[in-house]
Amino acid sequence: MDPQRSGAEGQGIMSEHFNTVVIGGGQAGLAMGYHLARLKRPFVILDENPRTGDSWRTRWDSLRLFTPARYDALPGSRFPAPTWSYPSREEFADYLGGYAEQFGLPVRNSTRVTLLSHDGHTFTIHAGNQRLEADNVVVASGWDRTPKLPAFAEHLATGITQLTAGSYRNPKDLSEGPVLVVGAGNSGADIALELASTRKTYLSGRHPGEIPWHIDAVAARPLTLAVFFAFSHVLNLNTPAGRKARPQILAHSGPLVRVKNRDLVRAGVERVPRTEGAKDGRPLLADGRTLDVANVIWCTGFRPDLAWINLPVFGPDGEPDQDRGITRTPGLYVLGATFQQSLASSMVHGVGRDAAFIARHIAADAPRAAASPGRSAGKVRPEGSAAPQ
């Protein structure tokens, strides 16, 4: 997997050429690396975090995955925990680090990509003092990077503590007094349930529906298996049911998996209508009420942070225009998008299949890439001097 390297004399910039550069070292990027390695394609994985798995270590303290351990493994491995347990954020982060070591995946940590461009022949990736060239690039940097906040959030009173599902860590982050959790999907329900034990908690938003049984109950395990099978093999782009469900799933969050509405009711969480604005510095609900709260936690979803991609690949929604991960720019792929191929695409157990699909596409494209001017792996660009770094 050794790249070809070249350097500019006196400029301190390292330049390397790879067949494939994977941007992002979370579960999507590691699954991509596994399948590229199986197909013997040269590649490198760039991860902005100091340690593999750190993207999970920064999430809220009590986070446990919404899927049992049997669905939390990446391809070629198993999750080292009881099949029907729910791993913590630390356990999953450690698993990712161990996975990279187990398969010898070439992950470069503390490498933040600041620019991706294409000169008509090859991709160029800038990351600090590193300059990489690639025939193929897989963007697997995560679809939950930038919180989606409503414009009226800035009109709430300055005394109200505002956090997001990405910045909340534990109840100590909050001011004394009631809290409004906006967004009733899995993250919002999980956080609201935790906070209800220490303060008055409101949960605002459309109920996304739920799996109507506790999926860790022994008697319900056959049903749980059926549901996760459907996420991958029924609700996908190859079936009429999947194609019909996809727009609604993209517009709203998926069903509650672990926490149930009755759990929230028992804990004292008060369900309120959608939060639609601010009035007199307070959150304004759809029924005209305002809530006198000291805290608001926005669990209203995320969007990818892809401003560093300087290529004409974006659709009207600001996200890459792609079909099963293949963009309209030859050689550029995305991995980990919501419902990329199925409802499971953004889940740990679904990303491996999507990665395998892209890896096969890259391998099949290899003869064309090798024949294209400027895209020959193994050749140092003439303006560079061959020097080990």
N, C-alpha and C positions, 0 to 999 in steps of 0.2 A: 504494500500500500504506500510505498515511498513516493512522494511527489517529486517533480522536477523543480529545482529552485534556481532563482537568479536574483541578483541584487544590483542596486544602483550604487556605484562607488560614492562614498562620502555622504550619502543621503540617509543612511540608517534605516532604510525601508526594505523589509524582506518580501520578496515576490516568489510565489510558488504556483505551480499548475497542478490541478487535480482533475480527474475525470468527473467527480461529483463532490460538491460541497453541500453539506447539510447544515442549515442554520437553525440552531435550537437543540439543546441537549436534554430535553425532558423526555417523557415516555414516547412521544411521536418520533423525535429525532433518533432515539436509541433503537426503536423498532425499525426505523429506516436503515440504520447502520447494520443491524442484524441481517436484514434481507440483502443489502448490497454486498456484505461480506460473503454470504452464502453463494451469491452469483459471481464472486471474485471480481467485483468492480472496485477500483481504487477510490477512496473517499476520505474525507475528514469531517468531523462534527465540531461545530463552533458553539460554545456555550458561554453566555455572558456571566454566569454564576461562578463563584470561587470553587464550589464543589458540585459535582453531579447530584441532582436531587434538591438543590437549594431553593428552587422555585416552589417546592412544597413546604419547605421549612419556614417560609415567610407567611404562611397562611395562619388562620386563627388557631389558637393553642389547642382547643378541644376538638378540632376537626377530625372526623373519621370518614373514610371513604363511604360513598353512598351505595357501593356495591360490595358484596362479600368477597373474601379473599380468593375464592375459586375463579372470580372474574377480574382479578387484579394483577394477573401475570402477563408479561410480555412474551412474544414468540420464542420458543426454544427453552423456556424456563418455567418454573412454578413459583408461586408466592409462598414464602416460608412461614406459613401460619395456618391454623385450623381452617378448613375449607369454608365454614360458615361464619367465621369471625369478620369483624370490620376493622381493617388496619387503620392505625393513626397516621397523621401526616408524617411523623418522624419515621415510623416503620416503612411507609411507602418511599420516603426520600432515601432511606438507607438501602432499600431494595434496588432503587434505580442505580445508586452508586455501585452496589455489588454486581448488578447486571452488566454494567459497562466493563467492570473488571473481569467478570466471568468469560465474556466473549472477546476480550481484548480490543474493545472498540476505541478508535483513535479520537478521543474527546479532548479538545483544547478548552480548558476552563479560563475564566476571566478574559474572554475574547468577545467583545461587544461589536457587532457589525453596525457600521454607520452609513454605508452606502453600497448599493447593488446596482450595477449598470451593465450595459452590453454595447460593444463597439461594432457590432455587425458580424463579428467572428467568434467572440468568446465573452463569457461573463467576467466581470471584475468585481471583487468584493474587498472593501476597505474595512479594516478592523484595527484601530490603533495604529501601530507602526507596521502592521502586516498588510500586505497586498496579495490577494489570492486570485488566480484565474481558474475558471472551470468551464468544462463543456456542459455540465448540468448543475442546476442548483435546486435544492429542495428546501422550501421555507417551512420549517416546523417549529417556529418560535412561539407558538401558543396563540389561541384565539381569545384569551381572557386577560389581555394586557392593560387595556385602558377602560376604566369604569364609564358606563353610559349614565350620565347625570342629566336630569331635566334642567332646562334653562332657569327655571324658577328657584332652583336650589340656592342660588346666590342672593335671593330675596328673603331668605329666612333670617331671623334675628341673629345678630352676631353672638349672642349668648348661648345659642343652641350648638352643641357639639355635633359635628357632622363627620361620619366615617363611611367607608364603603366595605363591601365584603372582602376587599383586598387589603384594606388598612386596619380593620378591626382585628384585635388579638384576643382580648378577654374582657370581662366586665369592668376591670380596673381602668380601662381606657375611657369609660363614660363618666359624665358628670352625674352628680346626685340628681335623682328624679326620673320621671317616666321616659320611655324610649319608644319611638316609632320605627319599626322595621318596614321599609318600603320594598316590596317585591316578595311574592309568596311562593317562589320556587323552592328547590331543595336547600339552597344556601340560606335563604331568608327564613325558612321554617326551622332549620337547624339552629341558627343564631337566636331566633325568637324563643325557642324552647329553652336554650341555655339561660337567656336573660330573665325569663319569667320567674326564676327562683330568687332573684335579688331585687326586682323592681316591677312596677306596672309596665306591661309590655303590650303594644298594639302591633298588629300585623296587617299591612295594607296591600291590596292588590287582588287581581283575579286568581281564584283558586284554580291551579292547573290540573286538578284531578289527582288521583293517587292510585297506586296499586292497593287494592282493598284488603290486604292482609299483611301481617308482619312477616317480612320475607326471611327473618331468621328463625321463625317458628318451625319446628321439626315437621309438623304435619303439613305445612305449606310449601315445603321444599320442591315438590314436583311442579307446583304452580309457578314458583319462582324460576325454575329451570325453563319452563315454557315461555315466560315473559322475556327472559334474556335471549332465548332462541329467536323470539319474534323480533326483538330489537335489531338483530343482525340479519336474519334470513327472511323475514316477512316485510318489515318496514325498511325497504331499500329501493334503490332506483330501478331495480329490475322487475318490480312488481307493481301492479296498478294500485294496490293499497299503499305502498310506500310513496309512490309519486303523488298520490292524492294527499297524503298526510304531511309531506315535506313542507309545503308553504306554511301550514299552521304551526308546525314545530319550530320553524325558523322565526316565526312572528312571536311565539310565546315559549315559555320554558316547558320542559318535559314534565311528566307526572311526578308527584312525590313518591320516592322509592322507599325510604326507610321511615321517616317521620310521617305520622298520619294526622289528619285533622283532629281526631279524637284525643291524640296525645297533646296537641296544643290546647284544646279545651280543658283537659284535666289539669294542665299546668297553669291555667289562668290567663293564657294569651287571648286578647280580645281582637277578633277579626273586624276590620273596618273597611269601608269602600276604598276605591282607588284614590291615591293622592294626586290632585290635579293642579295644584298651584300653591301660592303663598298669600296670606291675607293678614295684615298687621304683624308680619314677621313670623306667623305661625303656619304650619302645614294646613292646607285647605283640602278637604275631602270632596269626593264627587257628590255627596249628599248635602253639601253646603256647610257642614260643620268644620270648625277649626279645632286642632288639638293643642292643648297646652303641654308641650313636652320639653324636656331638657336635652334630648338627644335624638338624632335621626341617623339610622344606618341604611344606606342605599344598597340594596341587593337587586339592582335593576339591570344586571347584565354587564357584559364587557364587549369591547370590540378589539380587533387586533391593532397593534401599533406597527404599521408598515410604511411609515413616511420615508423610511430609508431606501425604499425600492424605487429607483428612478427608471421605470419601464412602463409602457402603456398597457397595463394588464388589469386595470381596475374597472369594475362595473359601476352602474349608477348608485349602488349602495355603499361605494367606497371600499369594497372588499374585492379581492382578485376574482376576475371572471374565470371560472374553472369548471371543468367537467370531470368528475371523479379524481380531482387533483391535478389534472393536466390543464395548463393555461394556454392562452393563444400565442404566447411567446415560446417557440420551440426550445426545449431544454429546461424550462422553468416549471417547477411543480410546487404544489402546496399540500400540506399534510396536517390533519388534526382539525379541519374545519367542521362546523356543526353540520350533520347530515351530509358529509362529503360523498359517502356511498350508502350509508344507512344511518338509522337512529343511533347505532352504537359507534359511529365514526369518532365522536369526541369523547368516548369512554375508553378506559384502558384496554378492555378486552376487544374493542373493535378496531383500534388503530393499527394493529398488526396486519390485518387483512388488507387495509388500504395501503400500508407501506409495501406489502408484497406486490400489489398491483402496480405501483409506481416503479418499484425496482425492476420488475419484468419489462416495463415500458422502456426504462433507461437501458437495460441490457439489449433489448431488441433494436434500439436506436444506435447502438455502438458502431456498427459498420458505417452508417451515414456520418456520424460524428468524426470518425477517424479519417474519412475521405474529404471532409470539409476543410478549406484553407484556414489556417490559424487555430484549428481545434485538435491538432494531433497531440495526444498525450505522449509524453516522453521526449518532447522537443523543447529546448530552452529558447525563449524568445530572443531574437538577435540583438535587441538593445540591452539585454541583461548580461551580466558577467556570471559565469557559472562559479558558484562559491558555496561551500557548505555553511549553514547558519548555526 
